[in-house]
Amino acid sequence: MFEQLQLLVGLYYRPVKAASRIIDTGRLWFALCAALLVMAGLQAGSYRAVLSLTSMIVSRYAPAPEQAAKHPTAAVDEDDDEGTAAKAAPGLAVSPLLLAFGPSASLRALGAYALAFVPAVILVMTLYRSHESFPVLLRKDYLSFLNCALLSLAAAYLPVALVSLAVPSFWLWLGLVAAGQVYFLVLVSFCVRTMWGTGMAAAFGASLAGGVATIGGLAVFTAVGSFGYYLYSPFFLYYAYILLGSDIRSLGDGFRAKQHLRNQLDIATNNPRDADAHYQLGLIYVQRRQYDEAKARFARAVEIDPREADPIFQLGRIALAEERWDDAIELLNRAAALDDKCCSHEVWRELGVAYFQTSRLEEARLALAKYVDRRPYDPEGLYWFGKTLAALGQSGEAREQFEGCRAAVETMPTNRRRQLSVWKRKANAELRGLEKIAS
């Protein structure tokens, strides 16, 4: 319990690290209980806010006491229909709010997040990543991301629930809820970035799409109304379990597999001679863009086995991503010296990019020429080789590489084509630049 509370609190001050730990060690029962408690507190505050708004509306429509004493039947004598409408006006104004914030509001909200928000974000990530289908990614990541979303929801709305219990004003409560929703989107964006290794802009865009889907889910739950209680029938639940039980259980396979793998890797790191466990953990941290933790794992793997090229190569890639060009060149050269074919020859591509960034163009040309000769259909390698040749003034050869880059992307399978289309766009931009220079 204490460890799970640490994960919840960690979202406030170290959201990326907390999101990573939620994926590895979070418990769904704790996330669900925390979200339910916070939403129940938020619902209690909302009910007080609605009652405050009700009293304000009633006091506005109701006649003053002295006027009612002087003319007790004035409203009815003038026009009975108008008097009835005036009496009903407060109830008509408040009834939609009471329906929205009724006893089951927190359950409807959690249902909307579970059935609309989480699948919508996973769908956006499927379109963004392009190399996995939606059903596969849903089975693999649904519960892991639901765990993150529920804890993010609890962390975002906990301050709102506490303040709303003390401040009954409806409009202030509404502003606090809006602020809590924005904070939730920010926290869950860190979770998206950590889980799928995206950029922050793409993660926030996916979270916004999920927010729109949540509004639609709440609208559906509200429209269904009391009919939803029929779904709790034992007969309906029994037949739903028979028909969908295996599919629902499969949603937890990826969640359990990830946490089991992480647990086994942590156990394996206790072996002082097992460099591979540290290397595999480092790859997990790289995918989550937690470079400090990844560097520590790769460095430990190198310390255990200095003759292994792969962790040195990964340290070089991290240095390249952090724009530490000299460190990247030194590490990548070490990896290439240990294994000329390190990581499917990618060591030469990364080394060529590092040389290019430091304007060591001839060395970049040699490294990239070696890589392109070994892997002639890699769009990224062709693009950087073309950039190097263009910088050396070899426009004709550079044009050939950019055209090869474009052709390599166009001839790939559909999912890979979408994933690597960025290199085609960059190659087209370079080709347009060469045409302008030629003209």
Residue pairs with C-beta under 8 A, 6 or more apart in sequence:
1 30
3 25
4 26
4 27
4 30
7 18
7 21
7 22
7 25
7 26
7 151
8 34
8 151
8 154
8 155
10 17
10 18
10 21
11 18
11 19
11 151
11 152
11 155
11 187
12 155
15 187
15 190
15 191
16 190
16 193
16 194
16 288
16 289
16 290
17 290
19 148
19 190
19 191
19 193
19 194
19 195
20 194
20 285
20 288
20 290
20 293
22 31
22 147
22 148
22 151
22 191
23 144
23 147
23 148
23 194
23 195
23 258
23 259
24 258
24 259
24 262
25 259
25 262
26 147
26 148
26 151
27 147
28 143
28 146
28 147
28 150
28 255
31 146
31 147
31 150
31 151
31 154
32 110
32 150
34 150
34 151
34 154
35 110
35 150
35 151
35 153
35 154
36 106
36 110
37 154
38 153
38 154
38 157
38 158
38 161
39 105
39 106
39 109
39 110
39 153
39 157
39 161
40 106
41 158
41 161
41 162
41 164
41 165
42 106
42 157
42 160
42 161
42 164
42 177
43 101
43 105
43 106
44 161
44 165
45 160
45 161
45 163
45 164
45 165
45 168
45 173
46 101
46 105
46 164
46 173
46 177
47 101
48 164
48 165
48 168
49 164
49 168
49 169
49 170
49 172
49 173
49 174
50 94
50 97
50 98
50 101
50 170
51 168
52 168
52 169
52 170
53 94
53 97
53 170
54 90
54 94
54 97
56 170
57 89
57 90
57 93
57 94
58 90
61 86
61 89
61 90
62 90
63 75
75 82
75 83
75 86
76 83
99 222
99 225
100 222
108 218
108 221
108 222
109 218
110 150
111 217
111 221
112 214
112 217
112 218
112 221
113 149
113 150
113 153
113 214
113 217
114 146
115 217
116 210
116 213
116 214
116 216
116 217
117 149
117 210
117 211
117 213
117 214
117 217
118 142
118 145
118 146
118 149
118 210
119 138
119 142
119 213
120 209
120 210
120 212
120 213
120 214
121 145
121 149
121 188
121 192
121 206
121 207
121 209
121 210
122 134
122 137
122 138
122 141
122 142
122 145
123 134
123 209
124 205
124 206
124 209
124 210
125 137
125 192
125 196
125 198
125 206
126 132
126 133
126 134
126 137
128 196
128 198
128 202
128 206
129 137
129 196
129 419
130 415
130 416
130 418
130 419
131 415
131 416
131 419
132 140
138 251
139 250
139 251
139 253
139 254
140 253
140 254
141 195
141 196
141 254
142 251
142 254
142 255
143 251
143 252
143 254
143 255
144 195
144 254
144 255
144 258
145 191
145 192
145 195
147 255
148 188
148 191
148 195
149 188
149 191
152 184
152 187
152 188
152 191
153 184
155 187
156 180
156 181
156 183
156 184
156 187
157 177
157 180
157 184
159 180
160 176
160 177
160 179
160 180
163 176
164 173
164 176
164 177
167 173
167 176
181 211
185 204
185 207
185 208
185 211
186 204
188 207
188 210
189 200
189 203
189 204
189 206
189 207
190 203
192 198
192 202
192 203
192 206
192 207
193 199
193 200
193 203
193 288
193 289
194 288
194 289
194 290
195 288
196 203
197 287
197 288
197 289
198 206
221 228
230 236
231 237
262 284
265 277
265 280
265 281
265 284
266 281
268 274
268 276
268 277
269 277
269 278
269 281
271 277
272 304
273 304
274 304
275 300
275 301
275 302
275 304
275 305
275 308
275 311
276 301
278 297
278 298
278 300
278 301
278 304
278 311
279 297
279 298
279 301
279 308
279 310
279 311
279 314
281 297
282 293
282 294
282 295
282 297
282 298
282 301
282 311
282 314
283 294
283 314
285 291
285 293
285 294
285 297
286 294
286 314
286 317
286 318
291 318
291 321
291 322
294 314
294 318
295 315
295 318
298 311
298 312
298 314
298 315
298 318
299 311
299 315
301 308
301 311
302 308
302 311
302 312
302 315
307 338
308 338
309 334
309 335
309 336
309 338
309 339
309 342
309 347
310 335
310 339
310 342
310 343
312 331
312 334
312 335
312 338
313 331
313 332
313 335
313 342
313 343
313 346
313 347
313 350
315 331
316 327
316 328
316 331
316 332
316 334
316 335
316 347
316 350
316 351
316 354
317 328
317 350
319 325
319 327
319 328
319 331
320 328
320 332
320 350
320 353
320 354
323 357
325 354
325 357
325 358
326 358
328 350
328 354
329 351
329 354
329 355
329 358
332 347
332 350
332 351
332 354
333 351
335 342
335 347
336 342
336 347
336 348
336 351
339 347
344 375
345 370
345 371
345 374
345 375
346 371
348 367
348 368
348 370
348 371
348 374
349 367
349 368
349 371
349 375
349 378
349 380
349 381
349 384
351 367
352 364
352 365
352 367
352 368
352 371
352 381
352 384
352 385
352 388
353 364
353 384
355 361
355 363
355 364
355 367
356 364
356 368
356 384
356 387
356 388
356 391
361 388
361 391
361 392
362 392
364 384
364 388
365 385
365 388
365 389
365 392
368 381
368 384
368 385
368 388
369 385
371 378
371 381
371 385
372 378
372 381
372 382
372 385
372 401
375 381
376 382
376 404
377 408
377 411
378 408
379 405
379 408
379 409
379 420
379 423
379 424
379 427
380 420
380 423
382 401
382 402
382 404
382 405
382 408
382 423
382 427
383 401
383 402
383 405
383 423
383 426
383 427
383 430
385 401
386 398
386 399
386 400
386 401
386 402
386 405
386 427
386 430
387 398
387 430
389 395
389 397
389 398
389 401
390 398
390 430
390 434
395 434
395 437
395 438
398 430
398 434
399 431
399 434
402 427
402 428
402 430
402 431
402 434
403 427
403 431
405 423
405 424
405 427
406 424
406 427
406 428
406 431
409 417
409 420
409 421
409 423
409 424
410 417
410 424
412 420
